[in-house]
Amino acid sequence: MILLELPFPQIDPVAIALGPVSIKWYGLAYLAGLILGSVYIRSLLRTPRLWSAGEAPFLPAKVDDLLIYMTVGVIIGGRLGSVLLYEPAAYINDPLKVLMIWKGGMSFHGALLGTGAAALLFARHNKAPVLSVMDVCAASVPIGLFFGRLANFINGELFGRPTDVSWGMVFPNVAATYPQFAALEPITRHPSQLYEAALEGLALLLVLRFFTHSRDALKQPGFVLATFLIGYALARSFCELFRQPDPSHALTMGVLTPGIAYSIPMIFLGLYFLYLSRRQKTS
């Protein structure tokens, strides 16, 4: 036992097993994020004071339809993002692996693009203002991020860099994930998944709620979306300083990691939506 080491909780990644059918915590995390996110969106739409003239951009009854759009966007975008942004060579060698989503492999940045496209399609199909639809979706995303990062922790994946802090943990899957680190194990590492759950999930949710409920942000279409994009990019980039990057990825160079590289465009995109929001407010 390493001094000052916290034991890693050995939680079975399978939450429910019914014969040959198994439901993993990761899948439940996605389900919880989507369902609770839709409940939160419905509550925003049912609060007239949050909207200009007291009128929401679309009816709360349409949230069930939005949930379907978001689910498809998350699955397709998250999977393709993982394939294209992190492991393209592995899937080129075995293209059928793209369809094996039950084995894991989802990317937030891909899911972001997927849900953005889904929100756009929903808005056009329902003749709702695009930026307001994206605002309510953005306001709810940290809920899913919170549960998703907790699931990452349960699975012992996306673990942190080596550390001597008193809350460091020995993760059991390090050598299997990165064989080049096998000689170093066991070694205590940052529980970076919990850092991300706290910052990308809980803290970002509270920041967005402050703007929606105390600063009339939903009356400025695009502002909540911009705040989310910039806030997530900053939180993710900070957490990347503690998260173990993939040493074989082309974007792992010094302090730069794939997570930081893919988050930088989010800041510029957020600034663009902030500009659109300010321009609409002025006009």
Backbone bond lengths (Angstrom), bond angles and torsions (degrees), N, CA, C in turn:
res aa  C-N    CA-C-N  psi(-1)  N-CA   C-N-CA  omega(-1)  CA-C   N-CA-C  phi
1 M - - - 1.469 - - 1.521 109.60 -
2 I 1.333 116.30 129.31 1.454 121.39 178.72 1.516 109.35 -79.89
3 L 1.333 116.61 137.05 1.457 120.12 -179.73 1.529 110.66 -57.86
4 L 1.331 116.02 142.48 1.454 123.96 177.02 1.530 113.04 64.46
5 E 1.316 116.29 16.18 1.468 120.26 179.73 1.523 110.39 -84.73
6 L 1.312 116.97 132.41 1.455 121.47 171.52 1.522 108.66 -88.57
7 P 1.313 117.76 135.84 1.463 118.95 179.49 1.516 111.45 -68.04
8 F 1.322 116.97 135.92 1.457 120.29 176.20 1.531 108.36 -76.66
9 P 1.328 117.76 126.76 1.465 119.79 -178.53 1.525 111.09 -69.51
10 Q 1.298 115.76 114.83 1.461 120.29 -178.54 1.530 109.31 -80.72
11 I 1.329 115.29 85.38 1.460 121.88 179.32 1.519 108.43 -99.77
12 D 1.311 116.61 130.65 1.459 121.15 179.03 1.526 108.84 -61.75
13 P 1.350 118.11 124.54 1.466 120.06 178.05 1.522 113.29 -59.12
14 V 1.336 116.32 -22.21 1.466 121.13 178.08 1.522 108.43 -87.78
15 A 1.314 116.70 116.06 1.464 121.00 -178.81 1.511 111.65 -80.30
16 I 1.334 116.63 -41.57 1.464 122.12 -176.95 1.520 108.56 -136.95
17 A 1.323 116.93 129.46 1.466 121.79 177.28 1.522 109.17 -125.16
18 L 1.314 115.62 120.06 1.464 122.05 178.06 1.520 107.96 -123.49
19 G 1.326 115.94 90.37 1.455 120.01 -176.91 1.517 110.34 64.26
20 P 1.347 116.84 -127.64 1.470 119.32 179.83 1.521 113.38 -77.46
21 V 1.323 116.98 -7.89 1.463 120.94 -177.39 1.522 109.58 -96.51
22 S 1.315 116.30 127.68 1.474 120.49 178.23 1.523 109.68 -129.30
23 I 1.320 115.22 140.75 1.459 121.90 177.92 1.515 107.50 -116.38
24 K 1.329 116.16 121.95 1.449 120.99 -175.82 1.525 111.31 -92.66
25 W 1.337 114.66 156.72 1.450 120.14 177.43 1.520 111.19 -57.52
26 Y 1.321 116.93 -33.78 1.453 121.13 -178.99 1.524 110.50 -62.06
27 G 1.337 115.75 -44.81 1.452 119.68 177.99 1.515 111.85 -65.40
28 L 1.336 116.57 -39.85 1.462 120.15 177.93 1.525 111.14 -65.15
29 A 1.337 116.51 -33.41 1.465 119.71 178.80 1.519 110.28 -64.67
30 Y 1.333 116.71 -44.15 1.463 120.13 177.04 1.522 110.49 -61.81
31 L 1.332 115.94 -43.90 1.458 120.28 -179.66 1.521 111.19 -61.99
32 A 1.337 116.44 -45.66 1.466 120.65 179.89 1.519 110.93 -62.96
33 G 1.335 116.97 -42.34 1.449 120.38 -179.85 1.522 112.32 -62.81
34 L 1.313 116.72 -42.93 1.460 120.32 -178.72 1.526 111.35 -69.13
35 I 1.333 116.98 -44.80 1.462 120.22 -177.05 1.529 110.81 -69.33
36 L 1.325 117.08 -49.04 1.467 119.57 179.67 1.528 111.01 -65.88
37 G 1.321 116.33 -33.47 1.458 119.56 175.97 1.518 111.25 -63.31
38 S 1.330 116.99 -41.43 1.468 120.00 178.69 1.523 111.01 -67.27
39 V 1.335 117.34 -35.42 1.467 120.70 176.37 1.527 109.63 -64.03
40 Y 1.320 116.80 -40.78 1.467 120.98 179.81 1.532 110.84 -66.36
41 I 1.325 116.19 -42.26 1.467 119.82 177.91 1.524 110.21 -60.75
42 R 1.311 116.16 -42.49 1.474 119.64 179.01 1.532 110.91 -61.10
43 S 1.322 116.33 -38.69 1.468 119.09 179.57 1.528 111.09 -67.12
44 L 1.340 117.38 -35.79 1.466 120.26 176.51 1.521 110.87 -64.31
45 L 1.327 116.41 -42.92 1.456 120.43 -178.26 1.525 111.70 -68.17
46 R 1.321 117.11 -25.86 1.465 121.14 -177.43 1.537 112.42 -91.77
47 T 1.327 116.14 9.84 1.468 120.13 178.65 1.523 108.04 -112.52
48 P 1.334 118.37 93.14 1.469 121.71 -172.96 1.520 114.30 -57.04
49 R 1.334 118.64 -34.41 1.463 119.94 -174.49 1.530 112.65 -66.31
50 L 1.321 117.06 -15.03 1.460 120.03 -179.29 1.526 112.43 -79.61
51 W 1.343 116.81 -13.17 1.454 120.63 -171.20 1.528 111.83 -116.89
52 S 1.303 115.78 151.75 1.464 120.76 176.50 1.523 109.11 -60.96
53 A 1.334 116.42 133.29 1.471 123.42 -178.91 1.523 112.00 60.09
54 G 1.342 115.81 15.62 1.459 119.25 177.16 1.510 114.54 69.36
55 E 1.336 117.51 19.73 1.468 120.97 -175.69 1.526 110.32 -120.80
56 A 1.345 116.46 120.33 1.458 121.70 179.03 1.529 110.11 -69.95
57 P 1.344 118.18 155.96 1.473 121.02 -176.34 1.522 114.00 -70.24
58 F 1.332 117.45 -21.20 1.468 121.03 174.25 1.517 108.51 -155.98
59 L 1.311 116.37 164.69 1.455 121.37 -173.64 1.532 111.32 -73.62
60 P 1.330 117.66 143.22 1.470 120.64 175.90 1.519 113.00 -56.26
61 A 1.331 116.82 -28.06 1.466 119.89 179.34 1.524 112.14 -63.38
62 K 1.339 117.30 -20.01 1.460 121.25 -179.16 1.534 112.68 -83.45
63 V 1.329 116.59 -4.56 1.467 119.35 -176.60 1.532 111.02 -64.78
64 D 1.337 117.43 -33.58 1.464 119.43 177.95 1.525 110.62 -61.61
65 D 1.330 116.76 -39.33 1.465 119.97 175.96 1.528 110.55 -65.79
66 L 1.334 115.90 -41.61 1.460 120.11 178.50 1.524 110.80 -60.74
67 L 1.329 116.88 -37.92 1.461 120.90 179.10 1.522 110.91 -60.00
68 I 1.308 117.44 -40.02 1.466 120.73 178.68 1.526 110.25 -64.49
69 Y 1.325 115.94 -45.69 1.471 119.88 177.97 1.526 110.14 -58.59
70 M 1.341 116.80 -46.07 1.463 120.95 -177.57 1.524 111.65 -64.89
71 T 1.324 116.77 -39.49 1.466 120.28 -179.63 1.516 110.77 -62.37
72 V 1.324 116.49 -45.88 1.467 120.62 178.48 1.527 110.32 -63.73
73 G 1.328 116.40 -42.18 1.460 120.04 179.71 1.514 112.71 -62.85
74 V 1.341 116.69 -42.03 1.463 121.06 179.76 1.522 110.87 -64.07
75 I 1.323 116.57 -46.80 1.467 120.09 -175.53 1.525 111.20 -67.10
76 I 1.339 116.31 -51.54 1.463 119.13 -177.37 1.536 110.93 -68.55
77 G 1.321 116.26 -47.74 1.457 119.33 -178.83 1.520 112.45 -65.27
78 G 1.343 116.42 -44.43 1.457 119.99 -179.63 1.510 112.94 -62.40
79 R 1.335 115.47 -40.24 1.470 119.06 -179.25 1.533 111.55 -70.58
80 L 1.331 116.43 -47.69 1.454 119.29 -179.76 1.526 111.07 -65.44
81 G 1.327 116.61 -33.40 1.461 119.65 176.63 1.516 111.68 -63.44
82 S 1.322 116.18 -41.80 1.461 120.11 177.99 1.524 111.08 -63.52
83 V 1.322 115.86 -40.41 1.462 121.14 -179.00 1.535 110.92 -66.68
84 L 1.331 116.09 -49.65 1.461 120.51 -172.06 1.518 113.51 -81.70
85 L 1.337 117.18 -32.40 1.461 120.17 -173.56 1.526 113.83 -93.90
86 Y 1.339 116.97 -22.38 1.462 117.99 -172.34 1.530 114.59 -124.37
87 E 1.317 118.76 -37.78 1.468 119.32 -175.27 1.522 112.65 -137.22
88 P 1.313 119.23 51.49 1.475 119.14 -176.93 1.524 113.42 -61.27
89 A 1.335 117.34 -38.58 1.466 120.18 -176.63 1.524 111.45 -63.68
90 A 1.338 116.52 -40.87 1.470 120.05 -177.85 1.525 111.18 -62.34
91 Y 1.327 116.64 -36.27 1.465 119.79 -177.69 1.518 112.03 -84.10
92 I 1.310 117.08 -24.13 1.468 119.46 173.51 1.518 109.32 -66.09
93 N 1.338 116.14 -39.32 1.464 120.29 179.40 1.527 112.37 -71.25
94 D 1.321 116.67 -28.40 1.468 120.71 -179.56 1.526 108.47 -142.12
95 P 1.342 118.65 80.01 1.474 122.26 -174.13 1.531 113.66 -58.28
96 L 1.327 118.30 -28.31 1.462 119.86 -178.22 1.523 112.62 -66.20
97 K 1.329 116.50 -18.69 1.469 119.74 178.35 1.526 112.06 -64.18
98 V 1.331 116.40 -21.44 1.466 120.06 179.15 1.524 110.22 -59.03
99 L 1.316 117.20 -34.02 1.463 121.66 -176.40 1.522 112.82 -82.50
100 M 1.324 118.28 -11.32 1.465 121.38 -175.03 1.523 111.44 -87.04
101 I 1.339 116.44 63.91 1.457 120.37 -176.75 1.521 112.14 -69.03
102 W 1.350 117.08 -20.39 1.459 119.35 179.35 1.525 111.98 -69.83
103 K 1.326 117.72 -12.86 1.461 121.10 178.15 1.527 111.79 -91.81
104 G 1.333 116.56 4.22 1.459 120.02 179.32 1.512 111.91 90.99
105 G 1.318 114.69 177.98 1.454 120.15 -179.69 1.518 111.06 104.01
106 M 1.340 115.96 75.53 1.460 122.00 178.77 1.529 107.90 -131.17
107 S 1.313 115.85 144.60 1.463 121.22 -178.75 1.519 109.59 -117.67
108 F 1.347 116.46 131.89 1.455 118.73 178.17 1.521 111.11 -63.61
109 H 1.338 117.59 -44.75 1.449 119.80 -176.42 1.524 111.51 -63.77
110 G 1.326 116.90 -34.21 1.458 119.68 173.95 1.518 111.48 -68.50
111 A 1.338 116.25 -41.96 1.458 120.32 177.98 1.523 110.92 -63.05
112 L 1.333 116.74 -34.66 1.464 120.56 178.04 1.525 110.90 -61.77
113 L 1.324 116.11 -45.54 1.461 119.56 178.04 1.525 110.83 -65.32
114 G 1.331 116.11 -39.03 1.463 119.88 179.89 1.517 112.46 -64.57
115 T 1.336 116.68 -43.31 1.459 119.69 -179.67 1.529 111.06 -72.60
116 G 1.334 116.84 -30.70 1.460 119.55 175.55 1.523 110.77 -62.82
117 A 1.337 115.85 -44.36 1.462 120.01 177.63 1.524 110.69 -65.12
118 A 1.336 116.33 -38.93 1.464 120.44 179.69 1.525 111.10 -65.00
119 A 1.334 117.36 -42.08 1.467 121.07 178.54 1.524 110.73 -63.65
120 L 1.326 116.80 -38.51 1.462 120.92 178.33 1.527 110.72 -63.55
121 L 1.336 116.60 -45.49 1.468 120.38 179.06 1.522 111.23 -63.83
122 F 1.346 116.15 -41.61 1.468 119.78 178.53 1.523 110.56 -61.62
123 A 1.320 115.95 -45.67 1.465 120.02 -178.00 1.526 111.09 -61.68
124 R 1.310 117.22 -43.75 1.460 120.06 -179.31 1.524 111.39 -68.34
125 H 1.314 117.07 -39.40 1.465 120.30 -178.77 1.522 110.98 -67.48
126 N 1.333 116.69 -33.24 1.465 120.96 -177.13 1.530 113.26 -102.79
127 K 1.350 115.97 7.31 1.468 121.33 179.36 1.537 111.69 53.34
128 A 1.320 115.13 44.20 1.466 121.98 178.53 1.526 108.78 -107.46
129 P 1.331 118.23 152.27 1.474 120.59 178.65 1.527 111.16 -63.69
130 V 1.317 115.45 124.64 1.466 121.07 -172.79 1.522 112.01 -58.47
131 L 1.328 117.38 -48.14 1.463 119.85 -175.98 1.522 111.87 -63.91
132 S 1.322 117.82 -37.00 1.469 119.80 178.93 1.518 111.26 -68.40
133 V 1.333 117.24 -37.60 1.466 120.29 175.76 1.522 109.77 -62.31
134 M 1.327 116.38 -45.55 1.462 119.94 179.41 1.524 111.43 -65.96
135 D 1.326 117.35 -32.26 1.464 120.60 177.68 1.528 111.39 -61.41
136 V 1.338 117.09 -49.44 1.465 118.59 -177.39 1.524 110.94 -68.24
137 C 1.333 116.62 -33.12 1.470 119.01 176.36 1.525 110.30 -65.67
138 A 1.344 115.80 -44.99 1.466 120.29 -179.79 1.515 111.11 -61.83
139 A 1.340 116.86 -38.17 1.467 120.40 -178.97 1.519 111.90 -62.76
140 S 1.332 117.10 -26.48 1.465 120.69 -176.35 1.523 113.77 -97.41
141 V 1.328 117.78 -15.53 1.472 120.41 -175.33 1.526 113.58 -57.56
142 P 1.354 120.65 -40.27 1.467 119.16 -179.39 1.523 114.23 -56.84
143 I 1.324 117.61 -24.57 1.465 119.60 177.04 1.521 109.84 -62.65
144 G 1.328 116.45 -47.18 1.459 120.22 177.63 1.514 112.50 -65.98
145 L 1.337 116.53 -37.18 1.464 119.64 178.24 1.522 111.15 -62.27
146 F 1.323 116.77 -40.18 1.463 121.12 -179.80 1.525 110.82 -59.71
147 F 1.326 117.07 -50.83 1.462 120.48 -179.09 1.528 111.12 -69.03
148 G 1.313 116.96 -36.10 1.460 119.47 179.64 1.515 112.63 -63.69
149 R 1.334 117.20 -41.28 1.466 119.93 179.35 1.528 111.27 -69.56
150 L 1.326 117.05 -34.26 1.462 118.83 174.90 1.528 110.43 -63.43
151 A 1.325 116.47 -38.19 1.462 120.04 177.45 1.521 110.75 -66.41
152 N 1.339 117.58 -38.05 1.465 120.57 174.58 1.522 110.69 -57.97
153 F 1.330 116.42 -40.69 1.460 120.87 -179.87 1.522 110.51 -66.13
154 I 1.323 117.16 -44.97 1.464 121.09 179.16 1.523 110.41 -59.06
155 N 1.333 116.57 -39.70 1.463 120.84 -179.56 1.528 112.61 -76.57
156 G 1.337 117.24 -9.76 1.460 119.64 -178.76 1.511 112.85 69.01
157 E 1.345 117.39 26.92 1.461 121.97 -178.43 1.529 109.82 -110.81
158 L 1.331 115.66 167.23 1.467 121.09 -178.63 1.525 111.31 52.38
159 F 1.325 114.93 41.38 1.466 122.36 -178.13 1.518 110.85 -71.86
160 G 1.341 115.05 170.52 1.451 120.99 -173.40 1.522 114.50 -90.56
161 R 1.307 113.85 -178.80 1.466 121.66 177.71 1.537 109.58 -77.56
162 P 1.330 117.23 161.58 1.463 120.17 176.38 1.524 111.56 -58.70
163 T 1.332 116.25 144.41 1.449 120.70 -177.82 1.524 109.85 -155.40
164 D 1.342 115.58 161.81 1.460 120.28 173.79 1.528 111.20 -115.74
165 V 1.340 117.37 16.50 1.462 119.55 177.28 1.521 109.53 -66.92
166 S 1.326 116.24 154.94 1.460 120.75 -172.85 1.526 113.19 -67.47
167 W 1.327 117.44 -17.45 1.466 119.52 179.51 1.542 112.06 -102.04
168 G 1.341 116.23 14.21 1.455 119.59 177.36 1.527 111.54 -64.83
169 M 1.325 115.92 152.49 1.466 121.54 -177.76 1.519 109.97 -131.06
170 V 1.327 115.23 154.46 1.460 121.46 172.52 1.521 107.61 -97.39
171 F 1.324 116.35 113.17 1.460 120.59 -179.51 1.529 109.88 -89.20
172 P 1.330 117.73 135.64 1.465 120.63 -172.40 1.520 115.12 -76.40
173 N 1.341 118.72 -15.63 1.462 120.06 -171.91 1.522 114.07 -104.04
174 V 1.331 117.35 11.91 1.460 119.65 -174.74 1.526 111.83 -63.63
175 A 1.315 116.74 -51.03 1.467 120.54 -176.78 1.520 111.62 -63.46
176 A 1.331 117.05 -36.27 1.460 120.01 179.35 1.522 111.45 -70.31
177 T 1.341 116.85 -33.40 1.461 120.66 -179.69 1.521 111.23 -78.04
178 Y 1.332 116.63 -45.55 1.456 121.84 -179.58 1.530 108.52 -127.78
179 P 1.328 118.30 89.50 1.474 121.22 -178.33 1.522 113.39 -55.65
180 Q 1.340 116.83 -26.63 1.469 119.16 -178.75 1.524 112.43 -67.36
181 F 1.349 116.89 -13.82 1.462 120.54 178.37 1.528 112.42 -97.32
182 A 1.326 117.48 0.26 1.460 120.84 -172.92 1.525 112.38 -57.44
183 A 1.327 117.14 -37.00 1.465 120.65 -177.95 1.520 111.88 -67.16
184 L 1.329 117.88 -21.82 1.464 121.71 -178.40 1.526 112.53 -85.97
185 E 1.310 116.63 -19.44 1.467 120.35 -173.30 1.529 111.32 -81.78
186 P 1.350 117.51 150.79 1.465 126.45 -1.23 1.527 111.82 -82.41
187 I 1.311 115.54 142.78 1.456 121.51 178.73 1.528 108.66 -145.65
188 T 1.312 115.68 144.80 1.465 118.47 -178.20 1.527 110.33 -74.65
189 R 1.317 114.63 142.37 1.461 121.60 -177.62 1.527 110.41 -134.07
190 H 1.316 115.45 158.73 1.463 120.83 175.35 1.539 109.87 -64.31
191 P 1.323 118.37 135.30 1.469 120.45 170.01 1.530 108.73 -78.95
192 S 1.327 115.97 68.43 1.464 121.69 -170.88 1.525 112.39 -64.12
193 Q 1.336 116.88 -23.44 1.468 118.71 177.39 1.526 110.88 -62.13
194 L 1.335 116.08 -36.08 1.466 120.31 179.68 1.525 110.64 -72.67
195 Y 1.335 117.28 -34.40 1.461 120.10 175.12 1.531 109.53 -61.06
196 E 1.331 114.78 -43.40 1.464 119.18 -178.21 1.527 111.10 -69.01
197 A 1.326 116.93 -38.42 1.465 119.44 176.95 1.523 110.57 -60.52
198 A 1.336 116.28 -39.17 1.461 120.73 -178.07 1.521 111.97 -71.85
199 L 1.355 117.31 -43.29 1.465 120.28 -174.92 1.524 112.75 -87.63
200 E 1.332 117.42 -53.49 1.460 120.96 -177.96 1.528 111.16 -70.76
201 G 1.329 116.06 -27.14 1.451 120.26 -178.41 1.508 113.05 -97.08
202 L 1.312 116.38 -80.42 1.462 121.29 -171.22 1.527 112.60 -64.39
203 A 1.328 117.69 -52.09 1.468 120.35 -176.45 1.523 111.31 -62.62
204 L 1.329 117.06 -44.12 1.462 120.08 -178.97 1.526 111.15 -66.26
205 L 1.324 117.07 -36.57 1.467 120.62 176.32 1.522 110.72 -60.52
206 L 1.332 116.87 -43.74 1.463 120.84 -179.60 1.531 111.70 -67.39
207 V 1.324 116.54 -38.14 1.464 119.60 177.50 1.519 110.67 -62.82
208 L 1.325 117.33 -46.61 1.459 121.19 -179.75 1.526 111.14 -65.49
209 R 1.321 116.60 -38.28 1.463 119.06 178.54 1.526 110.81 -66.28
210 F 1.315 117.46 -35.83 1.463 120.12 176.21 1.526 110.24 -59.12
211 F 1.332 116.27 -45.01 1.464 119.44 -178.89 1.528 111.73 -70.05
212 T 1.341 117.99 -38.95 1.465 119.09 -178.10 1.523 112.15 -71.63
213 H 1.330 117.46 -36.30 1.465 120.21 -172.66 1.527 113.81 -101.40
214 S 1.335 117.84 -17.84 1.469 119.57 -178.25 1.523 114.24 -118.87
215 R 1.326 117.70 -12.96 1.462 120.34 -177.30 1.533 112.37 -128.18
216 D 1.321 117.48 16.86 1.476 122.02 175.64 1.523 112.44 52.40
217 A 1.321 116.87 37.63 1.464 120.26 -174.82 1.520 112.86 -65.04
218 L 1.335 118.01 -30.89 1.463 119.95 -178.68 1.525 111.97 -72.33
219 K 1.317 116.92 -12.07 1.465 120.51 175.22 1.534 111.26 -83.37
220 Q 1.325 116.12 -3.19 1.466 122.43 176.65 1.523 108.03 -120.33
221 P 1.322 119.06 81.03 1.476 121.77 -174.35 1.523 112.75 -48.91
222 G 1.311 115.13 129.27 1.459 121.79 179.93 1.515 113.91 101.77
223 F 1.334 117.33 -18.16 1.469 119.91 -176.11 1.530 111.47 -69.39
224 V 1.321 117.46 -44.97 1.471 120.07 -179.98 1.526 110.40 -64.98
225 L 1.318 116.17 -41.11 1.464 120.28 177.21 1.518 110.52 -59.81
226 A 1.334 116.71 -46.24 1.466 120.89 179.70 1.519 111.24 -61.83
227 T 1.319 116.81 -43.25 1.466 121.00 -179.80 1.519 110.74 -63.56
228 F 1.328 116.11 -40.43 1.464 118.85 178.43 1.524 111.18 -63.80
229 L 1.331 117.28 -48.28 1.462 120.56 -177.44 1.522 111.62 -58.89
230 I 1.325 116.37 -46.98 1.467 120.27 -179.20 1.526 110.60 -69.77
231 G 1.340 116.53 -43.36 1.458 120.69 -179.27 1.511 112.50 -62.77
232 Y 1.342 116.32 -43.69 1.468 118.68 179.01 1.523 110.65 -64.78
233 A 1.329 116.54 -44.83 1.465 119.95 -178.20 1.524 111.20 -58.10
234 L 1.325 116.54 -42.41 1.468 120.33 -179.79 1.530 110.75 -69.04
235 A 1.340 116.87 -43.98 1.463 120.23 -179.79 1.520 111.25 -64.45
236 R 1.328 116.71 -44.40 1.465 120.85 -179.78 1.527 110.68 -64.20
237 S 1.331 116.56 -43.65 1.463 119.82 -178.95 1.526 111.03 -63.36
238 F 1.334 116.94 -38.77 1.465 120.05 177.54 1.525 110.36 -64.79
239 C 1.332 117.08 -45.12 1.465 120.47 -178.83 1.520 111.82 -66.45
240 E 1.330 117.13 -27.06 1.465 120.21 178.75 1.525 111.86 -63.72
241 L 1.331 117.04 -21.60 1.468 120.39 177.49 1.519 111.29 -67.50
242 F 1.347 116.60 -19.20 1.468 121.76 -178.62 1.524 112.34 -111.32
243 R 1.318 117.51 -11.70 1.463 122.30 -177.35 1.525 110.40 -92.33
244 Q 1.325 116.62 139.40 1.460 121.00 -179.22 1.528 109.80 -71.99
245 P 1.336 118.26 116.05 1.471 119.49 178.01 1.524 110.91 -79.31
246 D 1.304 115.43 159.27 1.461 121.06 176.08 1.528 107.92 -73.07
247 P 1.338 118.43 113.20 1.471 119.78 -176.44 1.518 113.71 -65.50
248 S 1.332 117.42 -18.76 1.465 120.18 -177.34 1.528 112.65 -92.38
249 H 1.321 117.74 -6.98 1.464 120.28 -178.14 1.529 109.95 -75.06
250 A 1.326 115.80 141.14 1.465 120.62 -176.29 1.516 112.92 -63.16
251 L 1.334 117.68 -24.74 1.462 120.99 -177.39 1.527 112.99 -93.43
252 T 1.319 117.78 6.57 1.460 120.94 173.90 1.519 108.22 -88.33
253 M 1.348 114.75 99.19 1.462 120.65 -176.55 1.518 108.58 -142.27
254 G 1.324 116.84 104.71 1.458 120.90 -178.65 1.517 110.39 62.86
255 V 1.342 116.15 -126.46 1.464 119.38 179.92 1.524 111.73 -77.96
256 L 1.332 117.07 -14.99 1.466 120.08 179.71 1.518 110.08 -76.07
257 T 1.323 115.97 135.18 1.459 122.68 175.53 1.525 107.91 -129.35
258 P 1.334 117.29 163.44 1.470 118.55 176.78 1.523 112.51 -55.88
259 G 1.348 117.21 -39.89 1.456 120.32 -179.63 1.517 112.33 -61.57
260 I 1.332 117.05 -39.15 1.467 120.83 177.92 1.524 110.08 -71.37
261 A 1.331 116.30 -43.85 1.464 120.51 -178.21 1.522 111.30 -60.06
262 Y 1.330 116.82 -42.16 1.464 119.87 -178.82 1.533 112.25 -77.44
263 S 1.331 117.06 -14.86 1.464 120.38 179.11 1.523 112.64 -88.18
264 I 1.313 117.44 -24.18 1.471 120.72 -178.73 1.532 111.84 -57.63
265 P 1.352 119.32 -46.16 1.480 118.41 178.25 1.521 112.54 -60.92
266 M 1.341 118.13 -25.65 1.459 120.64 179.12 1.525 111.08 -64.84
267 I 1.328 117.02 -34.06 1.464 120.40 179.28 1.523 110.06 -65.44
268 F 1.328 116.96 -46.14 1.464 120.30 179.65 1.528 110.87 -66.44
269 L 1.333 116.80 -38.73 1.463 119.90 177.29 1.523 110.16 -65.03
270 G 1.338 116.52 -39.53 1.456 120.70 177.53 1.523 111.63 -63.15
271 L 1.324 116.90 -40.97 1.464 120.67 177.75 1.522 111.19 -63.90
272 Y 1.327 116.42 -35.83 1.465 120.14 177.64 1.524 110.80 -64.87
273 F 1.337 116.98 -45.87 1.465 119.43 178.86 1.524 111.33 -67.73
274 L 1.324 117.07 -31.38 1.461 120.23 175.09 1.521 110.31 -64.58
275 Y 1.322 116.74 -39.62 1.461 121.38 176.04 1.525 110.85 -62.31
276 L 1.342 116.65 -45.39 1.462 120.39 178.29 1.535 110.83 -60.61
277 S 1.322 115.80 -41.56 1.460 120.08 -179.73 1.519 111.35 -63.81
278 R 1.315 116.93 -45.40 1.457 121.47 -179.38 1.535 110.42 -65.98
279 R 1.321 116.42 -38.57 1.461 119.29 -179.60 1.528 111.31 -65.58
280 Q 1.348 116.57 -39.90 1.455 119.35 177.70 1.523 111.22 -66.04
281 K 1.336 116.37 -38.39 1.453 119.62 179.00 1.515 111.03 -63.54
282 T 1.339 116.05 -41.67 1.461 120.32 -179.44 1.528 111.54 -65.57
283 S 1.357 114.83 -43.85 1.461 118.20 -179.76 1.515 112.32 -68.64
